[in-house]
């Protein structure tokens, strides 16, 4: 059974193999048939392609022709569009810029594009003629722009009224009603005030309405693009320079020469200097700063032209302002000018940073140099005036004598002068730095002040020799040096001159007080001496010596009392006309005399009075009690006139 089963399996495989062989033969036959068919197709396609090639060539040519036609049509459309734009721009330009400036500027810009188009597409037959026409039209347009710029700038450029300028100042600097700009009184000087001026806020000045400035800017841009910078510069300079000049004249600025200044009375000149200081601050911080902003806005993007326009519109006006300062530095120097020179120097120093900023750039270099040059010359003139003052104090030869020995006008003048100097302490330090290298500027100021004080003392010594009475000489020097010491102690000068100077000169005051007592009262005190009263003349008792008057000659004692009375009355009459203006010094001097005179008188009366009292008419000789003398001493140094009654 197993063999039978195996045999059955072999037969089955044989059948399958036969079937597969038969299927393969059929597939090969089909393949061969397909290949034959495809070969037939290939030959047919080749024939077809050969037949269609002329048609394809014609179709490609037609497509190319269509593409060329499209390009030509598009180019024609562009060309026609440019011609159309050119006609529109021409129409707008011929209407002019007055009606619609923005549209006019747009038309110019479109015309420029039109010119660029035809310049880069010169293959068009009429391109050259179109270009010529467009360029001519553009030239006319720019010419009208120049006129429009000039007209627009001129119509809005008006002189600025002083009130508008004052409104831009901080509240503290605005002039009060009735006093337009009187800010220059040196008596009102304060360095704190000046520092406040530097820190104060100034409102920006609007010179042309903000809505107009962008239009001027656009006009300027087109003019620059057309190469018309010089015309633009001339128009701006001529228009704005005259407006700025008129604004300054309305404010009160005038061009003055050295001769003009020299002819002025001091009060007039002082007022003008005060006004000039105020004008400088307004001009730089308000007017010229406003002009700089205007230039920056109109010529934004054209730095060189911007600076040139600003420099040329402001140059002459700055020169007019500085002319007054220059005239002051060239005019004759005098001591009273020192403080106004320092005021002028201060304002120039205050404005230094603004001038650097407002007049920045190479084109404005000459303006900066002229202003800084004036600052230097003001410092030089102030320093020379300082030196002149020191020399004038020492050599002052005024014959005006103070008959009563009081403080001389020169002393009070010099001391007040020195006090004012300390109001300018930081300014003076800065001034010394202009010419000194190294060293302590404070010590320089102290040295100069000491020299002035020494010059004053030297002059006072000379003036004191005019007095024939030595007592009045010393009273005069005592009064004047005491005034110097007291003034220094009560001012900032004490910190500069130092305690040593004060103490040294207080000792000088005391020395003159002692010399006054010695020369003024020495002779009368001799009358109260016992010397020469005895008949033998042998006694030499000093004033105030106790003891009886035994041995003394009554006649000599009477004569001595008469001489004392006469001398004291003369001293009283004379020295009650003298003056010691300081109350404390006057009382101390009276006390110093009383401490010497009254004890000596009491002692003399006690010792020798009985000799007189025992005789006839004692009151004729002993006219005064010690209390009477003390009361009369209280009338000394009051500066009384001759006919003024006794108290």
NUTORTOR-158579 format. One record per residue (C-alpha): x, y, z. Coordinates in steps of 0.001 Angstrom, whole numbers, plus 500000, padded with zeros to 6 digits. Example, Ala and Ser with C-alpha at 12.3 -4.5 7.8 and 13.67 -1.06 7.14 Angstrom:
<nodes>
512300495500507800 513670498940507140 
</nodes>
This chain:
<nodes>
500000500000500000 502820502277500680 504293501760497217 500923502410495693 500653505628497632 504075506841496475 503289506054492872 500150508094493091 502143511110494368 504684510975491530 501973510964488916 500417514044490506 503717515996490349 504235515015486737 500866516376485837 501615519686487531 504956519994485778 503377519380482436 500789522022483075 503421524574484089 505459523924480918 502386524411478835 501639527739480617 505184528998480041 504995528233476362 501779530209476083 503345533199477972 506354533232475648 504098533267472634 502117536221474096 505340538100474811 506619537659471347 503322538886469962 503400541999472240 506984542815471227 505958542529467618 503034544885468196 505221547452470082 507783547394467319 505020548178464891 503945551165467157 507504552564467304 507833552637463556 504413554244463281 505288556949465930 508513557736464130 506590558255460947 504023560380462826 506741562537464460 508367563142461110 505010564118459726 504229566542462681 507645568337462922 506719571230460549 503541571773462514 505502571943465812 507928574479464323 505059576688463203 503359576383466608 506607577424468432 507027580405466128 503461581456466755 503982581174470545 507171583268470322 505360585842468265 502617586043470851 505203586493473633 506893589292471680 503572590930471060 502771590750474807 506137592302475709 505697595045473168 502201595773474389 503403595876477996 506308598190477075 503892600373475185 501600600445478193 504515601528480436 505613604137477933 502105605460477576 501762605500481365 504962607545481655 503700609952479013 500428610192480904 502236610808484218 504410613413482512 501329615239481245 499725615126484696 502918616384486374 503244619132483785 499681620252484395 500242620344488179 503549622199487838 502090624776485457 499379625498488043 502140626421490496 502684625565494168 500332628099495753 497108626113495555 498420622739496723 502092622653497704 502113618981498675 500673617925495283 503178620236493592 506071618559495398 504666615132494486 504487616240490841 508167617279490940 509134613932492435 507106612144489729 508766614274487064 512191613257488385 511177609584488154 509957610278484612 513339611757483692 515147608753485198 512900606422483181 513538608077479836 517246608457480638 517530604699481116 515329603866478074 516846605890475260 515818603366472574 512480605118472182 512378607197469083 511188610397470787 513065609801474072 515485612734473681 512722615222472989 510765613957475991 513860614256478205 514545617808477053 510979618822477740 510978617146481178 514247618783482222 513012622205481130 509827621644483048 511793620567486134 513940623729485961 510761625851485861 509343623865488757 512446624403490896 512455628102490065 508880628300491312 509941626360494399 512606628967495114 509983631681494883 507636629663497080 510389629017499686 511275632695499721 507642633816499958 506732631246502622 509834632007504732 509342635764504431 505630635685505241 506218633818508524 509520635502509478 508515638407511699 510662640294514257 510140638899517742 508621641392520150 510482641806523489 507472640535525449 507639637219523592 511327636925524418 510666637735528085 507984635029528219 510693632457527462 512703633515530527 512343631865533931 509924633777536138 512719635176538322 514421636825535328 511437638486533749 511597642284534028 509063643987536206 506699646551534773 508402649842534061 511933648413534122 512416646613530800 515739644988531403 517609646633534213 519443643634535560 522908645069535698 523117646978538956 526318645774540631 524833646607544008 522339643808543409 525009641322542412 524775637821543793 526776634780542747 523894632629543993 521654634588541638 524012633821538768 524175630121539585 520362630080539650 520406631686536206 522521628831534890 520207626178536363 516940627916535427 514750626547532678 514195628626529529 511147628019527341 511947627299523673 511101630179521344 508940629300518320 510058631503515421 507906629986512635 504600628083513109 505262624326513472 502854623451510621 504899625569508193 508331624159509050 507799620723507367 506748622488504144 509909624601504227 511897621430504824 510319619686501817 510989622726499634 514604622791500811 515036619092500043 513896619558496434 516062622636495971 519120620806497302 518391617820495035 518274620254492120 521674621647493145 520331625027494277 522104625155497666 523578628609497095 520220630138496176 518729628483499247 521521629820501465 521154633367500125 517379633376500542 517555632056504109 520408634361505138 518873637531503702 515468636840505229 516402635564508668 519396637831509336 517347641013508943 514546639583511111 516994638672513895 518598642121513697 515239643839514011 514323641566516946 517508642609518757 516913646285518006 513384646060519404 514905644531522524 517270647505522831 520530646216521354 522588648795519473 525992648799517836 528297651122519804 531907652151519335 534616653004521849 533967656711521165 530235656280521874 531011654620525192 533607657217526120 531077660056525768 528500658500528100 527882659600531667 528741656831534120 525118656350535237 523986655946531626 526840653582530818 526204651488533936 522547651079532963 523502650100529406 525959647508530721 523236646027532906 520910645844529925 523630644336527732 524147641516530224 520436640766530074 520399641034526268 523294638575525955 521448635981528007 518222636441526009 520018636429522650 522041633276523250 519641631216525348 516403632238523639 516737633959520253 519815632267518764 518873628928520335 515477629234518609 517173630052515300 519420626998515664 516387624747516187 514684626280513134 517758625664510960 518052622108512242 514439621403511282 514377623093507859 517751621689506744 517523618320508459 519765615877506624 522038618573505155 524518619268507966 526897621518506064 524128623668504585 522355623792507948 525432625159509756 526207627579506932 522690629030506957 522751629422510734 526208631010510782 525403633509508051 522019634492509483 523391635061513009 526978636221512384 526320639951511968 523876639942514867 526384638318517197 528896640930516059 526435643718516898 525937642297520381 529646641882521036 530501645364519738 529348646922523012 531502644575525066 534472645263522807 533914649021523175 533924648677526972 537239646795526960 538810649477524748 537441652482526636 539314654301529392 539667652203532538 538380653430535897 537920651727539297 534126651892539218 534142649866535985 535671646826537687 532378645451538973 530505645891535702 533474644305533925 533173641363536308 529425641234535634 530119641155531892 532812638529532364 530390636447534451 527672636418531798 530187635395529130 531398632561531358 527791631559532085 526979631406528376 530152629511527435 528536626064527201 525454627414525361 527681629161522830 529618625909522314 526344624082521743 524321626612519741 527270627693517588 528732624226517137 530456623007513981 533364624232511869 531346626876510043 530553628676513327 534158628540514563 534735632242513864 531651633227515886 532764631067518802 536255632540518675 534904636106518690 532753635452521780 535479633609523665 537925636324522623 535684638939524239 535580636832527425 539373636852527489 539590640592526887 537034641315529605 539136639266532020 542277641109530928 540642644519531300 539214643591534718 542617642459535918 544253645651534647 541510647716536320 542221645801539521 545852646842539275 544848650421538476 542658650509541581 545471649373543861 547754652043542417 545032654705542594 544401653949546274 548057654305547149 548513657475545124 545169659145545851 546066662806546294 542660664281547116 543125667343549292 539761666877550939 540724666805554594 538359665486557223 538695668260559823 537157666218562606 539461663200562166 536640660847561260 536737658021558694 537988659414555396 535737658967552317 538605657088550655 538591654542553483 534869653851553256 535117653756549444 537964651251549444 536381649062552129 533063648998550290 535000648193547140 536708645263548855 533363644063550256 531925644042546746 534929642068545569 533882639229547858 530500639102546158 532531638123543089 534856635695544833 534362632711542522 534409634997539480 537707636530540600 539169633088541175 538129632126537653 539568635377536333 542932634742537991 542968631273536429 542681632886532972 546224634207533369 547879632162536109 549216628628535885 549257626620539083 549083628023542596 546152628660544863 543713631154543355 542284631856546821 545722632943548062 546057635152544972 542828636911545886 544032637256549480 547337638684548293 545629641235546078 543242642216548881 546105642640551346 547955644809548853 544884647036548471 544543647341552269 548225648160552586 547930650739549808 545061652326551744 547099652459554950 550012654019553095 547725656699551715 546124657336555106 549541657800556655 550205660501554085 546844662175554671 547360662149558445 550381664426558029 548067667238556918 547016667755560552 549034670201562627 547705668687565849 549462665377566534 546564664207568679 544205664619565718 546694662770563502 546525659717565768 542758660033566217 542372660062562422 544529656952561957 542814655218564879 539364655890563377 540291654765559880 542203651611560778 539504650675563289 536942651052560480 539042648742558293 539359646121561059 535680646245561989 534602645962558332 536905642991557729 535682641210560866 532072641581559737 532625640361556176 533935637403554211 537256639215554025 538072637878557500 538233634310556188 540551635429553417 542821637841555312 542829635704558451 542744636325562200 546406637288562182 545689640312559993 542776641328562223 544766641012565481 547772642828564065 545684645787562981 543729645882566238 547060646424567958 547746649275565531 544410650847566523 545379650594570213 548783652105569519 547204655146567900 544725655459570799 547655655466573250 549519657995571126 546429660194571072 546290660185574874 549978660948575187 550064663805572691 546593665179573424 546589665023577221 550229664993578232 550480668777578524 547356669227580635 548369666390582931 551581668295583602 549403671060585065 548248668597587720 551796667837588785 553177669271592030 556431670053590282 557289673776590374 554632674723592914 556902675171595925 558712678414596392 562024676552596379 560946674556593344 562393671412594895 559364669178594981 558838666756592112 555736664884593173 553846663192590363 550156663820589600 547932662063592071 550537662198594818 548908662583598233 550030664987600900 549350668566601990 550068671599599930 552441672940602660 555329674719601164 553473675415597957 553062678941596698 549438680014596675 550093682204593669 551671679364591744 548785677057592652 546247679631591479 548155680049588258 548272676298587797 544483676021588211 543976678858585715 546216677175583154 544431673853583682 541027675498583220 542136677268580059 543702674159578552 540766671940579396 538290674413577930 540373674613574772 540512670828574590 536789670619575188 535975673197572543 538299671571570015 537810667874570679 534046668030571012 534211668958567331 536342665904566584 534565662682565730 534923659065566704 532035657553564718 532124654100566303 530139654214569562 532124651520571320 535466653024570352 534285656522571375 533211655379574816 536390653399575389 538534656393574407 536613658717576748 536996656169579522 540727655845578861 541124659654579170 538913659805582264 540905657039583969 544025659177583670 542622662697584046 540048662408586822 542220660689589489 545009663213588811 542566666128589084 540975664844592290 544390664366593854 545551667830592815 542411669503594168 542616667554597396 546265668514597931 546360672095596718 542698673133596786 542717674331600424 545330676973599547 542946678474597020 539755677980598994 541158679912601939 541707682932599727 539400685242597774 537141684011594952 538159680327595055 535553679434592372 537504681598589967 540321679046590111 538621675780591026 535951676104588338 535226672413587838 534564669462590024 535701666012588926 532086665276588038 531975668392585825 535038667183583986 533549663727583566 530342665228582150 532285667419579758 534421664458578647 531143662868577602 530828665603574991 534168664835573386 534307663265569868 530690664126569058 531536666190565972 529724669289567259 529806672580565414 531265675665567131 527940677341567830 526256674186569061 525286674551572738 526650672358575453 524541669532576696 
</nodes>
